[in-house]
Amino acid sequence: MKRLTNTSTAARFLLVPVLTAALALPAATQTRIERHKNSYSPQQDVELGQQAAGEVRQQMPLLNDQRTEDFVERIGDRLVDEIPAEFREPQFRYSFDVVNLREINAFALPGGPMFLHRGMIQAATSEGEIAGVMAHELAHVVLRHGTAQATKAQPFQIGAFAGQLLGSLIGGKTGAVVAQGSQIGIGTYFLKYSREYEREADLLGVQIMAHAGYDPRQMANMFQTIERRSGSGGPEWMSDHPSPANRYAAINREAALVRRG
């Protein structure tokens, strides 16, 4: 009579509890991100953003190149379509403009307007890298970081800090000029995004990119591309967006957790 003690049979019986335990473990999922306390309504985001966007269009030279504008708008629309349902605001008015400046910079305003410098687009080596910058900025908008940060500056009214907020978001010399036109000085403490906000924009940006069908690792690649092309002085855009030492690794870890569209 054949004995049932061969190695393959015993191994199969031993694997049953191991596989059962493995199947019981929860699968790794993308990071859950929540909005911060905000004293302003989504409609006030729109009002502030539209006011600030009007100032940008008056004070900064737009590229006015239809082909480039169509390219950027196509990427932007693709990303907006993948904003998570819990962050959708029907009244937000998304727009995507290109500023005709060679400095590497990009910024988005409350309620939807986004501006990319020509230098940012030229620094990118792929559409995915441009999408990475845009997804990061879009995440700031949908998480309402601008007015969440402004909430800390209460009791100032929305009109009083519009210029200061805009100047901070633009950054550099141009932003300083814009900020000087505001009615009061609030201080950059309330107007610079914190490392926590930047981390959230990275992670949500990765999720939006992935759902839009882009390789989200291109966001990390873009940061490295910008640093490489900007020389030892460091890029203006990265200086206005503080990043921890493990930023690239964190983006790539999140990219491994999300599905692609």
N, C-alpha and C positions, 0 to 999 in steps of 0.2 A: 504494500500500500504506500502511495506517494505521500511524503510528509510535506506539510504546508509551512515550511520554515525557510524557503529560499529568500534571498536578500531583497529582491524586487518587491515581493509580496509584503514583507515586513515594512519596507520603506513606504509603501502606499498607505498602510494603516497608520504609520507614524505621522504622515503628512496631513492626515485629515484634521486633527485638532489645530495644527499650525495654520492651515489654509482658512479654517473657520475663524480663528482669531484675527487673521489678517483682513478678512472680509468685514469683520465687525468694526475695524478701525475706521474713523471718519476720514474721507479723502481731504487732502489739503485744498483749501479754497482761497480765493482772492481776498485781500484785506478789506474788511468792512470799514467804511469811512462815513462819518456823520458830520453834519454842519455844526458850527459853533453858535453860541448865543448871538442874537442879532436883534437890535431894537428897531431896525428899519424894514419896511415892507418891500417885497420884490418890485413893486411899482416905483418906489423911491430909488432902487438900484437903477432902474431904467432911466429915470429922470436925471440922476447924477451922471450916468454913463453917456447919455445923449448930450448933456451940457459939456462934459469934458471932451467928447469926440468932436464937437463943434470947434472947441478951442484948438484941438490938435490939427484939424483940417485948415484952420486959419494960420497957425503959426509954424507948421512943418510942411516941407515940400513933398507932395505926393508924386508917385512915379508916373501915374497916368499912362500906363502901358497896358492895353486891353488884354494882350495875351498873358502877361504875368498876373494881372488881376483875376482873369478867368481861372488860371491854374491854382492860385491860392484859394479862391472862392470854392472851387471844386473840392479841394482837400477839406476846407472848413465845413462845407455842407455835409460831407461824408462823416466827419467827426461828430457834428451836431446831431446827426441822425442816431448816434449811438450813446447819447447822454442817458444814463440810467433813469428809469421812470421816476424814482423818488426825488430826483434833482431837477426835473423838468419844470420850467416856468413859462407858461404860454405867452406871457406878456414880454418876455425877453426878446430883444431885437438884435440878432447876430449879424455882424458885418465884418468884412475882412479887407483891409486896405494895406497898400505897400507904400512906405515912406522912402523917398529917394535920397537916402543917406547911406554912406559906406560903413558907418559904425555897426558893429554886431549888436543888435538890440531887438527886442520884441516886448510888447505889453498889451494887456487886455483891460478893458474898463468895465465897471459894474453894469450889468444888464445886457452885455453882449458885444460891444465894439472891440475889434482887435486890430492892432497895427504891427506890421513886420517891416523892419528896415531892409532895404535892398541888400545891404551887407550880410544880413542873416541868411537870406536866400542864397546868395553867392557862396557863402561858407559851407553850405550843405553839399554833401556828395550824393544824395539820393532824395527822392520824394519822401521816403519814410523818415528821414532825418528832419525835414521841414515839418512833417506831420507830428513828429515828437515835440518840437517846440510849440506848435499850435495846440496840441492836446494838453500840454502842461498849462499853457495860458488859459485855455478853455476850462480846465478844471478849477482854476482860481475863480472864474466867473460863476460856474454852476454851484460851487461851494460858498459863493457869496463872501469871499474872503475880504473884499474891499470894505463893505459895510459892516462886516463882523469886526474888522479891525477898527473901523470908525466908531463902533459902539463903545469901545474902550475910552473914547475921547469925549463922551458925554460930559457936560450938557451942550456942547457945540451943535449948532444947527447944520443941516445938510448943505445949505448954500455957503456957509461960512468956511467949511473946510474943503470945498470942491477943488479949488486951485492947488491947495497943499497936497491933497490926495493925488491929483493928476500929476503934479510935479514929481512926487515920489515914485509913481508907477512908471513914468517915462524915464526918470533917472538922468544922470549926467548933467552937462551944462544946460541943455535944452530944458530939462525938468526943473532945474534951479530957477531959470528965467520965468517959467510958467508959475512956479510956486510963489514967486515974489508978488504976483498979481492977486494973491488971495487976500481976503479981508482981514484975517488974523493968522498969527503963527501958532500952530498947534504943537509942532515938534515932531521930528522924524520917528520917535519911539512908537507912536501910534500908527504911523503910515508905512513903515517898512514891514514887509511880510516876515513873520517869524520862521525859524527853522521848522517848527511844527507845520505851519501852513505850506511851506515849500515841500516838505515830505508828503503831505496829503496831495498836493497838486501833482507831484511825481507819480504817486501810486494810482490815483484816479485817472491821470493822463495815460498811464500804461493800460489800464482797463479799457478806456475808451478807444485807444489805438487798436488794441487786440480785437475788440468787437467790431471795429470798422474794417478789419482785414489786414491791418498793417502789422509788421513784426515790431512789437513794442521795444525790443532791444535796441532799435534804432534811436530811441530817445537817449539812452546812455551813450551810444556812439556819437550822437550829435554834440553832447556836452564835451566829449573828448575832441571832436573835430574843431569845435569853437576854441578850446584851450590851445590846441596845436597851431591853429591859424592866427591866433591873436598875439603870439609872442610872450615874452616874459612879463609884460605889464598886466596881462590878464584882460579878458574881455569885459566890456561895460555890462553886458547883459548878465554875465555870471556874477559880477560884483554886486549887482542889484538883487541877485537871487542867491542868498547864502546857502551853501551846501555842506553837509557833514562829510567827513572823510570816506564814509562807506556809501555815498550816494549811488555810484555806479552799481555796486553790488546789490543794493536794495532794489534798484530798478530791475535788474536782471532776475533777482529772486521773485519779484512780483510777476515778471513776464512769464516765468515758468508755471505760475499758478492759474493763469487766466486762459480761457479758450479764445481762439481766433475766429473771427466771423467768416 
